[in-house]
Amino acid sequence: AYGFSRFKIAGEADLLFFILSTRMLPPVVVAIPMFLMYRMVGLNDSHIGLIILYVAFNLSFSVWLMKGFMDEIPKEYEEAALVDGYT
């Protein structure tokens, strides 16, 4: 999200749309394939399996939300922090 907000990236709008388009599918559509894949890998009934699943479903929304937040922060704050010793 920081990279999208602060740097010019070729095809930025397309990349952001691709990231956000993963939220357009209902989770029910992905549930059975994910279950079958988890069963093959051996992640059924494990904490790490749930962590991976939650991160995969929520990362796109988090990137979109954080980009909107970071767009509102002036770049002068970062420049002032660099002058004060922020690395």
BAKOL-768318 format. One record per atom (N, C-alpha, C, O): residue number from 1; residue in one letter; x, y, z. Coordinates in nm, 2 decimals, padded with zeros to 4 digits, always signed. Atoms other than C-alpha are relative to their C-alpha. Example, Ala and Ser with C-alpha at 12.3 -4.5 7.8 and 13.67 -1.06 7.14 Angstrom:
2
{k:1 | r:a | X:+00.09 | Y:-00.12 | Z:+00.00};
{k:1 | r:a | X:+01.23 | Y:-00.45 | Z:+00.78};
{k:1 | r:a | X:+00.09 | Y:+00.12 | Z:+00.00};
{k:1 | r:a | X:+00.19 | Y:+00.12 | Z:+00.07};
{k:2 | r:s | X:-00.09 | Y:-00.11 | Z:+00.00};
{k:2 | r:s | X:+01.37 | Y:-00.11 | Z:+00.71};
{k:2 | r:s | X:-00.08 | Y:+00.11 | Z:+00.08};
{k:2 | r:s | X:-00.03 | Y:+00.22 | Z:+00.09};
END
This chain:
87
{k:1 | r:a | X:+00.08 | Y:-00.12 | Z:+00.00};
{k:1 | r:a | X:+00.00 | Y:+00.00 | Z:+00.00};
{k:1 | r:a | X:+00.09 | Y:+00.12 | Z:+00.00};
{k:1 | r:a | X:+00.06 | Y:+00.22 | Z:-00.06};
{k:2 | r:y | X:-00.09 | Y:-00.11 | Z:-00.01};
{k:2 | r:y | X:+00.29 | Y:+00.23 | Z:+00.08};
{k:2 | r:y | X:+00.06 | Y:+00.03 | Z:-00.14};
{k:2 | r:y | X:+00.07 | Y:+00.15 | Z:-00.18};
{k:3 | r:g | X:-00.06 | Y:-00.01 | Z:+00.13};
{k:3 | r:g | X:+00.45 | Y:+00.17 | Z:-00.26};
{k:3 | r:g | X:-00.10 | Y:+00.06 | Z:-00.10};
{k:3 | r:g | X:-00.07 | Y:+00.14 | Z:-00.18};
{k:4 | r:f | X:+00.10 | Y:-00.05 | Z:+00.09};
{k:4 | r:f | X:+00.12 | Y:+00.24 | Z:-00.44};
{k:4 | r:f | X:-00.03 | Y:+00.15 | Z:+00.03};
{k:4 | r:f | X:-00.06 | Y:+00.22 | Z:-00.06};
{k:5 | r:s | X:+00.03 | Y:-00.14 | Z:-00.04};
{k:5 | r:s | X:+00.07 | Y:+00.56 | Z:-00.25};
{k:5 | r:s | X:+00.11 | Y:+00.10 | Z:-00.02};
{k:5 | r:s | X:+00.08 | Y:+00.21 | Z:-00.06};
{k:6 | r:r | X:-00.11 | Y:-00.09 | Z:+00.01};
{k:6 | r:r | X:+00.41 | Y:+00.71 | Z:-00.27};
{k:6 | r:r | X:+00.08 | Y:+00.00 | Z:-00.13};
{k:6 | r:r | X:+00.15 | Y:+00.10 | Z:-00.16};
{k:7 | r:f | X:-00.08 | Y:+00.01 | Z:+00.12};
{k:7 | r:f | X:+00.57 | Y:+00.60 | Z:-00.59};
{k:7 | r:f | X:-00.09 | Y:-00.02 | Z:-00.13};
{k:7 | r:f | X:-00.20 | Y:-00.07 | Z:-00.12};
{k:8 | r:k | X:+00.07 | Y:+00.01 | Z:+00.12};
{k:8 | r:k | X:+00.46 | Y:+00.62 | Z:-00.95};
{k:8 | r:k | X:+00.03 | Y:-00.14 | Z:-00.06};
{k:8 | r:k | X:+00.14 | Y:-00.17 | Z:-00.08};
{k:9 | r:i | X:-00.01 | Y:+00.14 | Z:+00.05};
{k:9 | r:i | X:+00.40 | Y:+00.26 | Z:-01.08};
{k:9 | r:i | X:-00.08 | Y:-00.01 | Z:-00.13};
{k:9 | r:i | X:-00.19 | Y:+00.04 | Z:-00.14};
{k:10 | r:a | X:+00.07 | Y:+00.01 | Z:+00.13};
{k:10 | r:a | X:+00.32 | Y:+00.18 | Z:-01.44};
{k:10 | r:a | X:-00.11 | Y:-00.10 | Z:+00.02};
{k:10 | r:a | X:-00.10 | Y:-00.21 | Z:+00.07};
{k:11 | r:g | X:+00.12 | Y:+00.09 | Z:-00.01};
{k:11 | r:g | X:-00.03 | Y:+00.03 | Z:-01.46};
{k:11 | r:g | X:-00.05 | Y:-00.01 | Z:+00.14};
{k:11 | r:g | X:-00.11 | Y:-00.11 | Z:+00.18};
{k:12 | r:e | X:+00.04 | Y:+00.00 | Z:-00.14};
{k:12 | r:e | X:-00.11 | Y:+00.13 | Z:-01.10};
{k:12 | r:e | X:-00.15 | Y:-00.03 | Z:+00.02};
{k:12 | r:e | X:-00.19 | Y:-00.11 | Z:+00.10};
{k:13 | r:a | X:+00.14 | Y:+00.02 | Z:-00.01};
{k:13 | r:a | X:-00.48 | Y:+00.14 | Z:-01.15};
{k:13 | r:a | X:-00.04 | Y:-00.14 | Z:-00.04};
{k:13 | r:a | X:-00.13 | Y:-00.20 | Z:+00.03};
{k:14 | r:d | X:+00.03 | Y:+00.14 | Z:+00.03};
{k:14 | r:d | X:-00.48 | Y:-00.20 | Z:-01.32};
{k:14 | r:d | X:+00.04 | Y:-00.09 | Z:+00.11};
{k:14 | r:d | X:-00.03 | Y:-00.19 | Z:+00.14};
{k:15 | r:l | X:-00.04 | Y:+00.08 | Z:-00.11};
{k:15 | r:l | X:-00.28 | Y:-00.35 | Z:-01.04};
{k:15 | r:l | X:-00.09 | Y:+00.00 | Z:+00.12};
{k:15 | r:l | X:-00.13 | Y:-00.10 | Z:+00.18};
{k:16 | r:l | X:+00.10 | Y:-00.01 | Z:-00.12};
{k:16 | r:l | X:-00.51 | Y:-00.21 | Z:-00.77};
{k:16 | r:l | X:-00.13 | Y:-00.07 | Z:-00.03};
{k:16 | r:l | X:-00.19 | Y:-00.12 | Z:+00.06};
{k:17 | r:f | X:+00.12 | Y:+00.06 | Z:+00.03};
{k:17 | r:f | X:-00.81 | Y:-00.33 | Z:-00.96};
{k:17 | r:f | X:+00.01 | Y:-00.15 | Z:+00.01};
{k:17 | r:f | X:-00.08 | Y:-00.22 | Z:+00.06};
{k:18 | r:f | X:-00.02 | Y:+00.14 | Z:-00.01};
{k:18 | r:f | X:-00.66 | Y:-00.68 | Z:-00.99};
{k:18 | r:f | X:+00.00 | Y:-00.05 | Z:+00.15};
{k:18 | r:f | X:-00.05 | Y:-00.15 | Z:+00.18};
{k:19 | r:i | X:-00.01 | Y:+00.03 | Z:-00.15};
{k:19 | r:i | X:-00.58 | Y:-00.68 | Z:-00.61};
{k:19 | r:i | X:-00.14 | Y:+00.00 | Z:+00.06};
{k:19 | r:i | X:-00.18 | Y:-00.09 | Z:+00.13};
{k:20 | r:l | X:+00.13 | Y:-00.01 | Z:-00.06};
{k:20 | r:l | X:-00.93 | Y:-00.57 | Z:-00.53};
{k:20 | r:l | X:-00.10 | Y:-00.09 | Z:-00.06};
{k:20 | r:l | X:-00.20 | Y:-00.13 | Z:+00.01};
{k:21 | r:s | X:+00.09 | Y:+00.09 | Z:+00.07};
{k:21 | r:s | X:-01.10 | Y:-00.80 | Z:-00.78};
{k:21 | r:s | X:-00.01 | Y:-00.13 | Z:+00.07};
{k:21 | r:s | X:-00.10 | Y:-00.21 | Z:+00.05};
{k:22 | r:t | X:+00.01 | Y:+00.12 | Z:-00.07};
{k:22 | r:t | X:-01.02 | Y:-01.09 | Z:-00.56};
{k:22 | r:t | X:-00.11 | Y:+00.00 | Z:+00.11};
{k:22 | r:t | X:-00.15 | Y:-00.11 | Z:+00.15};
{k:23 | r:r | X:+00.11 | Y:-00.01 | Z:-00.09};
{k:23 | r:r | X:-01.28 | Y:-00.96 | Z:-00.32};
{k:23 | r:r | X:-00.14 | Y:-00.02 | Z:-00.06};
{k:23 | r:r | X:-00.24 | Y:-00.02 | Z:+00.01};
{k:24 | r:m | X:+00.13 | Y:+00.00 | Z:+00.07};
{k:24 | r:m | X:-01.55 | Y:-00.98 | Z:-00.59};
{k:24 | r:m | X:-00.06 | Y:-00.14 | Z:+00.00};
{k:24 | r:m | X:-00.18 | Y:-00.15 | Z:-00.02};
{k:25 | r:l | X:+00.06 | Y:+00.14 | Z:-00.01};
{k:25 | r:l | X:-01.59 | Y:-01.36 | Z:-00.56};
{k:25 | r:l | X:-00.05 | Y:-00.02 | Z:+00.13};
{k:25 | r:l | X:+00.01 | Y:+00.01 | Z:+00.23};
{k:26 | r:p | X:+00.05 | Y:+00.03 | Z:-00.14};
{k:26 | r:p | X:-01.81 | Y:-01.48 | Z:-00.28};
{k:26 | r:p | X:+00.09 | Y:-00.11 | Z:+00.05};
{k:26 | r:p | X:+00.14 | Y:-00.20 | Z:-00.02};
{k:27 | r:p | X:-00.09 | Y:+00.11 | Z:-00.06};
{k:27 | r:p | X:-01.61 | Y:-01.70 | Z:-00.04};
{k:27 | r:p | X:-00.05 | Y:-00.14 | Z:-00.02};
{k:27 | r:p | X:+00.02 | Y:-00.23 | Z:-00.01};
{k:28 | r:v | X:+00.06 | Y:+00.13 | Z:+00.02};
{k:28 | r:v | X:-01.85 | Y:-01.99 | Z:-00.10};
{k:28 | r:v | X:+00.06 | Y:-00.06 | Z:-00.13};
{k:28 | r:v | X:+00.08 | Y:-00.18 | Z:-00.14};
{k:29 | r:v | X:-00.05 | Y:+00.05 | Z:+00.13};
{k:29 | r:v | X:-01.71 | Y:-02.02 | Z:-00.46};
{k:29 | r:v | X:+00.14 | Y:-00.06 | Z:+00.02};
{k:29 | r:v | X:+00.18 | Y:-00.15 | Z:-00.04};
{k:30 | r:v | X:-00.14 | Y:+00.04 | Z:-00.02};
{k:30 | r:v | X:-01.36 | Y:-02.06 | Z:-00.32};
{k:30 | r:v | X:+00.01 | Y:-00.11 | Z:+00.11};
{k:30 | r:v | X:+00.12 | Y:-00.17 | Z:+00.13};
{k:31 | r:a | X:+00.00 | Y:+00.08 | Z:-00.11};
{k:31 | r:a | X:-01.45 | Y:-02.27 | Z:-00.02};
{k:31 | r:a | X:+00.04 | Y:-00.15 | Z:-00.03};
{k:31 | r:a | X:+00.13 | Y:-00.21 | Z:+00.03};
{k:32 | r:i | X:-00.03 | Y:+00.14 | Z:+00.04};
{k:32 | r:i | X:-01.45 | Y:-02.62 | Z:-00.18};
{k:32 | r:i | X:+00.14 | Y:-00.02 | Z:-00.06};
{k:32 | r:i | X:+00.21 | Y:-00.11 | Z:-00.01};
{k:33 | r:p | X:-00.14 | Y:+00.02 | Z:+00.05};
{k:33 | r:p | X:-01.13 | Y:-02.58 | Z:-00.38};
{k:33 | r:p | X:+00.10 | Y:+00.02 | Z:+00.11};
{k:33 | r:p | X:+00.20 | Y:-00.05 | Z:+00.11};
{k:34 | r:m | X:-00.10 | Y:-00.02 | Z:-00.11};
{k:34 | r:m | X:-00.95 | Y:-02.44 | Z:-00.08};
{k:34 | r:m | X:+00.00 | Y:-00.12 | Z:+00.10};
{k:34 | r:m | X:+00.10 | Y:-00.16 | Z:+00.14};
{k:35 | r:f | X:+00.01 | Y:+00.12 | Z:-00.09};
{k:35 | r:f | X:-01.08 | Y:-02.73 | Z:+00.14};
{k:35 | r:f | X:+00.08 | Y:-00.12 | Z:-00.07};
{k:35 | r:f | X:+00.16 | Y:-00.18 | Z:+00.00};
{k:36 | r:l | X:-00.07 | Y:+00.11 | Z:+00.07};
{k:36 | r:l | X:-00.95 | Y:-02.98 | Z:-00.12};
{k:36 | r:l | X:+00.15 | Y:+00.02 | Z:+00.00};
{k:36 | r:l | X:+00.23 | Y:-00.07 | Z:+00.02};
{k:37 | r:m | X:-00.14 | Y:-00.03 | Z:+00.00};
{k:37 | r:m | X:-00.62 | Y:-02.81 | Z:-00.15};
{k:37 | r:m | X:+00.06 | Y:-00.01 | Z:+00.14};
{k:37 | r:m | X:+00.17 | Y:-00.07 | Z:+00.16};
{k:38 | r:y | X:-00.05 | Y:+00.02 | Z:-00.14};
{k:38 | r:y | X:-00.58 | Y:-02.79 | Z:+00.23};
{k:38 | r:y | X:+00.01 | Y:-00.14 | Z:+00.04};
{k:38 | r:y | X:+00.10 | Y:-00.18 | Z:+00.11};
{k:39 | r:r | X:-00.01 | Y:+00.15 | Z:-00.03};
{k:39 | r:r | X:-00.66 | Y:-03.16 | Z:+00.26};
{k:39 | r:r | X:+00.12 | Y:-00.06 | Z:-00.06};
{k:39 | r:r | X:+00.18 | Y:-00.15 | Z:+00.00};
{k:40 | r:m | X:-00.12 | Y:+00.06 | Z:+00.07};
{k:40 | r:m | X:-00.39 | Y:-03.25 | Z:+00.00};
{k:40 | r:m | X:+00.13 | Y:+00.05 | Z:+00.07};
{k:40 | r:m | X:+00.22 | Y:-00.03 | Z:+00.08};
{k:41 | r:v | X:-00.13 | Y:-00.05 | Z:-00.07};
{k:41 | r:v | X:-00.13 | Y:-03.03 | Z:+00.18};
{k:41 | r:v | X:+00.01 | Y:-00.04 | Z:+00.14};
{k:41 | r:v | X:+00.12 | Y:-00.04 | Z:+00.20};
{k:42 | r:g | X:-00.01 | Y:+00.04 | Z:-00.14};
{k:42 | r:g | X:-00.23 | Y:-03.14 | Z:+00.52};
{k:42 | r:g | X:-00.03 | Y:+00.11 | Z:+00.10};
{k:42 | r:g | X:+00.02 | Y:+00.11 | Z:+00.21};
{k:43 | r:l | X:+00.03 | Y:-00.11 | Z:-00.08};
{k:43 | r:l | X:-00.35 | Y:-02.81 | Z:+00.66};
{k:43 | r:l | X:-00.14 | Y:+00.00 | Z:+00.06};
{k:43 | r:l | X:-00.18 | Y:+00.10 | Z:+00.13};
{k:44 | r:n | X:+00.13 | Y:+00.01 | Z:-00.06};
{k:44 | r:n | X:-00.69 | Y:-02.92 | Z:+00.77};
{k:44 | r:n | X:+00.01 | Y:+00.00 | Z:+00.15};
{k:44 | r:n | X:+00.11 | Y:-00.06 | Z:+00.21};
{k:45 | r:d | X:+00.00 | Y:+00.00 | Z:-00.15};
{k:45 | r:d | X:-00.77 | Y:-02.85 | Z:+01.14};
{k:45 | r:d | X:+00.13 | Y:+00.05 | Z:+00.06};
{k:45 | r:d | X:+00.18 | Y:-00.01 | Z:+00.15};
{k:46 | r:s | X:-00.13 | Y:-00.05 | Z:-00.05};
{k:46 | r:s | X:-00.45 | Y:-02.65 | Z:+01.19};
{k:46 | r:s | X:-00.01 | Y:+00.16 | Z:+00.01};
{k:46 | r:s | X:-00.09 | Y:+00.22 | Z:-00.06};
{k:47 | r:h | X:+00.00 | Y:-00.14 | Z:-00.01};
{k:47 | r:h | X:-00.39 | Y:-02.30 | Z:+01.31};
{k:47 | r:h | X:+00.06 | Y:+00.08 | Z:-00.11};
{k:47 | r:h | X:+00.02 | Y:+00.18 | Z:-00.16};
{k:48 | r:i | X:-00.07 | Y:-00.06 | Z:+00.11};
{k:48 | r:i | X:-00.15 | Y:-02.22 | Z:+01.03};
{k:48 | r:i | X:-00.09 | Y:+00.01 | Z:-00.12};
{k:48 | r:i | X:-00.08 | Y:+00.10 | Z:-00.20};
{k:49 | r:g | X:+00.10 | Y:+00.01 | Z:+00.11};
{k:49 | r:g | X:-00.42 | Y:-02.32 | Z:+00.78};
{k:49 | r:g | X:-00.10 | Y:+00.12 | Z:+00.01};
{k:49 | r:g | X:-00.13 | Y:+00.18 | Z:-00.09};
{k:50 | r:l | X:+00.09 | Y:-00.11 | Z:-00.02};
{k:50 | r:l | X:-00.66 | Y:-02.07 | Z:+00.93};
{k:50 | r:l | X:+00.07 | Y:+00.14 | Z:-00.02};
{k:50 | r:l | X:+00.01 | Y:+00.23 | Z:-00.08};
{k:51 | r:i | X:-00.07 | Y:-00.13 | Z:+00.02};
{k:51 | r:i | X:-00.40 | Y:-01.79 | Z:+00.94};
{k:51 | r:i | X:+00.02 | Y:+00.03 | Z:-00.15};
{k:51 | r:i | X:+00.00 | Y:+00.14 | Z:-00.19};
{k:52 | r:i | X:-00.03 | Y:-00.02 | Z:+00.14};
{k:52 | r:i | X:-00.31 | Y:-01.84 | Z:+00.57};
{k:52 | r:i | X:-00.13 | Y:+00.03 | Z:-00.07};
{k:52 | r:i | X:-00.14 | Y:+00.12 | Z:-00.15};
{k:53 | r:l | X:+00.13 | Y:-00.03 | Z:+00.06};
{k:53 | r:l | X:-00.68 | Y:-01.84 | Z:+00.48};
{k:53 | r:l | X:-00.05 | Y:+00.14 | Z:+00.03};
{k:53 | r:l | X:-00.09 | Y:+00.21 | Z:-00.06};
{k:54 | r:y | X:+00.05 | Y:-00.14 | Z:-00.04};
{k:54 | r:y | X:-00.77 | Y:-01.52 | Z:+00.67};
{k:54 | r:y | X:+00.09 | Y:+00.10 | Z:-00.07};
{k:54 | r:y | X:+00.04 | Y:+00.20 | Z:-00.12};
{k:55 | r:v | X:-00.09 | Y:-00.10 | Z:+00.07};
{k:55 | r:v | X:-00.46 | Y:-01.34 | Z:+00.53};
{k:55 | r:v | X:-00.03 | Y:+00.00 | Z:-00.15};
{k:55 | r:v | X:-00.04 | Y:+00.11 | Z:-00.21};
{k:56 | r:a | X:+00.03 | Y:+00.00 | Z:+00.15};
{k:56 | r:a | X:-00.54 | Y:-01.45 | Z:+00.17};
{k:56 | r:a | X:-00.13 | Y:+00.07 | Z:-00.03};
{k:56 | r:a | X:-00.14 | Y:+00.14 | Z:-00.13};
{k:57 | r:f | X:+00.13 | Y:-00.06 | Z:+00.02};
{k:57 | r:f | X:-00.90 | Y:-01.33 | Z:+00.20};
{k:57 | r:f | X:+00.00 | Y:+00.15 | Z:+00.03};
{k:57 | r:f | X:-00.07 | Y:+00.23 | Z:-00.03};
{k:58 | r:n | X:+00.01 | Y:-00.14 | Z:-00.05};
{k:58 | r:n | X:-00.83 | Y:-01.00 | Z:+00.38};
{k:58 | r:n | X:+00.11 | Y:+00.09 | Z:-00.05};
{k:58 | r:n | X:+00.11 | Y:+00.21 | Z:-00.03};
{k:59 | r:l | X:-00.12 | Y:-00.08 | Z:+00.04};
{k:59 | r:l | X:-00.50 | Y:-00.88 | Z:+00.23};
{k:59 | r:l | X:-00.04 | Y:+00.10 | Z:-00.11};
{k:59 | r:l | X:+00.01 | Y:+00.22 | Z:-00.10};
{k:60 | r:s | X:+00.04 | Y:-00.10 | Z:+00.11};
{k:60 | r:s | X:-00.66 | Y:-00.72 | Z:-00.08};
{k:60 | r:s | X:-00.08 | Y:+00.12 | Z:+00.06};
{k:60 | r:s | X:-00.05 | Y:+00.23 | Z:+00.02};
{k:61 | r:f | X:+00.07 | Y:-00.11 | Z:-00.06};
{k:61 | r:f | X:-00.90 | Y:-00.52 | Z:+00.13};
{k:61 | r:f | X:+00.09 | Y:+00.09 | Z:+00.09};
{k:61 | r:f | X:+00.07 | Y:+00.21 | Z:+00.09};
{k:62 | r:s | X:-00.09 | Y:-00.08 | Z:-00.09};
{k:62 | r:s | X:-00.63 | Y:-00.41 | Z:+00.37};
{k:62 | r:s | X:+00.09 | Y:+00.09 | Z:-00.09};
{k:62 | r:s | X:+00.12 | Y:+00.20 | Z:-00.05};
{k:63 | r:v | X:-00.08 | Y:-00.08 | Z:+00.09};
{k:63 | r:v | X:-00.41 | Y:-00.29 | Z:+00.08};
{k:63 | r:v | X:-00.08 | Y:+00.12 | Z:-00.05};
{k:63 | r:v | X:-00.03 | Y:+00.23 | Z:-00.06};
{k:64 | r:w | X:+00.08 | Y:-00.11 | Z:+00.05};
{k:64 | r:w | X:-00.69 | Y:-00.09 | Z:-00.07};
{k:64 | r:w | X:-00.04 | Y:+00.10 | Z:+00.11};
{k:64 | r:w | X:-00.03 | Y:+00.22 | Z:+00.08};
{k:65 | r:l | X:+00.03 | Y:-00.09 | Z:-00.11};
{k:65 | r:l | X:-00.79 | Y:+00.06 | Z:+00.27};
{k:65 | r:l | X:+00.12 | Y:+00.08 | Z:+00.04};
{k:65 | r:l | X:+00.11 | Y:+00.20 | Z:+00.06};
{k:66 | r:m | X:-00.12 | Y:-00.07 | Z:-00.04};
{k:66 | r:m | X:-00.43 | Y:+00.15 | Z:+00.36};
{k:66 | r:m | X:+00.05 | Y:+00.09 | Z:-00.10};
{k:66 | r:m | X:+00.10 | Y:+00.20 | Z:-00.07};
{k:67 | r:k | X:-00.04 | Y:-00.10 | Z:+00.11};
{k:67 | r:k | X:-00.36 | Y:+00.31 | Z:+00.02};
{k:67 | r:k | X:-00.08 | Y:+00.12 | Z:+00.01};
{k:67 | r:k | X:-00.03 | Y:+00.23 | Z:+00.00};
{k:68 | r:g | X:+00.08 | Y:-00.12 | Z:-00.02};
{k:68 | r:g | X:-00.65 | Y:+00.54 | Z:+00.07};
{k:68 | r:g | X:+00.04 | Y:+00.08 | Z:+00.12};
{k:68 | r:g | X:+00.03 | Y:+00.21 | Z:+00.11};
{k:69 | r:f | X:-00.04 | Y:-00.07 | Z:-00.12};
{k:69 | r:f | X:-00.53 | Y:+00.63 | Z:+00.42};
{k:69 | r:f | X:+00.14 | Y:+00.07 | Z:-00.03};
{k:69 | r:f | X:+00.15 | Y:+00.19 | Z:+00.01};
{k:70 | r:m | X:-00.13 | Y:-00.06 | Z:+00.03};
{k:70 | r:m | X:-00.17 | Y:+00.69 | Z:+00.30};
{k:70 | r:m | X:+00.00 | Y:+00.11 | Z:-00.10};
{k:70 | r:m | X:+00.09 | Y:+00.19 | Z:-00.10};
{k:71 | r:d | X:+00.01 | Y:-00.11 | Z:+00.10};
{k:71 | r:d | X:-00.28 | Y:+00.91 | Z:+00.01};
{k:71 | r:d | X:-00.03 | Y:+00.13 | Z:+00.07};
{k:71 | r:d | X:+00.00 | Y:+00.23 | Z:+00.02};
{k:72 | r:e | X:+00.03 | Y:-00.12 | Z:-00.07};
{k:72 | r:e | X:-00.41 | Y:+01.15 | Z:+00.27};
{k:72 | r:e | X:+00.11 | Y:+00.06 | Z:+00.09};
{k:72 | r:e | X:+00.10 | Y:+00.17 | Z:+00.13};
{k:73 | r:i | X:-00.11 | Y:-00.05 | Z:-00.08};
{k:73 | r:i | X:-00.09 | Y:+01.18 | Z:+00.46};
{k:73 | r:i | X:+00.10 | Y:+00.08 | Z:-00.09};
{k:73 | r:i | X:+00.15 | Y:+00.03 | Z:-00.19};
{k:74 | r:p | X:-00.08 | Y:-00.08 | Z:+00.08};
{k:74 | r:p | X:+00.12 | Y:+01.47 | Z:+00.33};
{k:74 | r:p | X:+00.15 | Y:-00.06 | Z:-00.01};
{k:74 | r:p | X:+00.20 | Y:-00.11 | Z:+00.09};
{k:75 | r:k | X:-00.14 | Y:+00.05 | Z:+00.01};
{k:75 | r:k | X:+00.47 | Y:+01.38 | Z:+00.19};
{k:75 | r:k | X:+00.09 | Y:+00.08 | Z:+00.08};
{k:75 | r:k | X:+00.21 | Y:+00.04 | Z:+00.11};
{k:76 | r:e | X:-00.09 | Y:-00.09 | Z:-00.07};
{k:76 | r:e | X:+00.61 | Y:+01.67 | Z:+00.38};
{k:76 | r:e | X:+00.03 | Y:-00.06 | Z:+00.14};
{k:76 | r:e | X:+00.13 | Y:-00.03 | Z:+00.20};
{k:77 | r:y | X:-00.02 | Y:+00.06 | Z:-00.13};
{k:77 | r:y | X:+00.57 | Y:+01.47 | Z:+00.71};
{k:77 | r:y | X:+00.12 | Y:-00.10 | Z:-00.01};
{k:77 | r:y | X:+00.20 | Y:-00.10 | Z:+00.08};
{k:78 | r:e | X:-00.11 | Y:+00.09 | Z:+00.02};
{k:78 | r:e | X:+00.81 | Y:+01.21 | Z:+00.57};
{k:78 | r:e | X:+00.13 | Y:+00.07 | Z:-00.02};
{k:78 | r:e | X:+00.23 | Y:+00.03 | Z:+00.04};
{k:79 | r:e | X:-00.12 | Y:-00.08 | Z:+00.02};
{k:79 | r:e | X:+01.06 | Y:+01.47 | Z:+00.46};
{k:79 | r:e | X:+00.04 | Y:+00.06 | Z:+00.13};
{k:79 | r:e | X:+00.16 | Y:+00.06 | Z:+00.15};
{k:80 | r:a | X:-00.04 | Y:-00.05 | Z:-00.13};
{k:80 | r:a | X:+01.05 | Y:+01.63 | Z:+00.80};
{k:80 | r:a | X:+00.06 | Y:-00.10 | Z:+00.09};
{k:80 | r:a | X:+00.15 | Y:-00.08 | Z:+00.17};
{k:81 | r:a | X:-00.05 | Y:+00.11 | Z:-00.09};
{k:81 | r:a | X:+01.10 | Y:+01.30 | Z:+00.97};
{k:81 | r:a | X:+00.14 | Y:-00.04 | Z:-00.05};
{k:81 | r:a | X:+00.23 | Y:-00.07 | Z:+00.04};
{k:82 | r:l | X:-00.14 | Y:+00.03 | Z:+00.05};
{k:82 | r:l | X:+01.41 | Y:+01.23 | Z:+00.74};
{k:82 | r:l | X:+00.10 | Y:+00.10 | Z:+00.05};
{k:82 | r:l | X:+00.21 | Y:+00.07 | Z:+00.09};
{k:83 | r:v | X:-00.08 | Y:-00.10 | Z:-00.05};
{k:83 | r:v | X:+01.55 | Y:+01.56 | Z:+00.85};
{k:83 | r:v | X:+00.03 | Y:-00.02 | Z:+00.15};
{k:83 | r:v | X:+00.15 | Y:+00.01 | Z:+00.19};
{k:84 | r:d | X:-00.01 | Y:+00.02 | Z:-00.14};
{k:84 | r:d | X:+01.50 | Y:+01.47 | Z:+01.21};
{k:84 | r:d | X:+00.07 | Y:-00.13 | Z:+00.04};
{k:84 | r:d | X:+00.10 | Y:-00.16 | Z:+00.15};
{k:85 | r:g | X:-00.07 | Y:+00.12 | Z:-00.02};
{k:85 | r:g | X:+01.68 | Y:+01.14 | Z:+01.17};
{k:85 | r:g | X:-00.07 | Y:-00.13 | Z:-00.01};
{k:85 | r:g | X:-00.02 | Y:-00.24 | Z:+00.02};
{k:86 | r:y | X:+00.08 | Y:+00.12 | Z:+00.03};
{k:86 | r:y | X:+01.41 | Y:+00.90 | Z:+01.08};
{k:86 | r:y | X:+00.06 | Y:-00.08 | Z:-00.12};
{k:86 | r:y | X:+00.10 | Y:-00.02 | Z:-00.22};
{k:87 | r:t | X:-00.07 | Y:+00.08 | Z:+00.11};
{k:87 | r:t | X:+01.55 | Y:+00.61 | Z:+00.87};
{k:87 | r:t | X:-00.10 | Y:-00.08 | Z:-00.07};
{k:87 | r:t | X:-00.07 | Y:-00.16 | Z:-00.16};
END
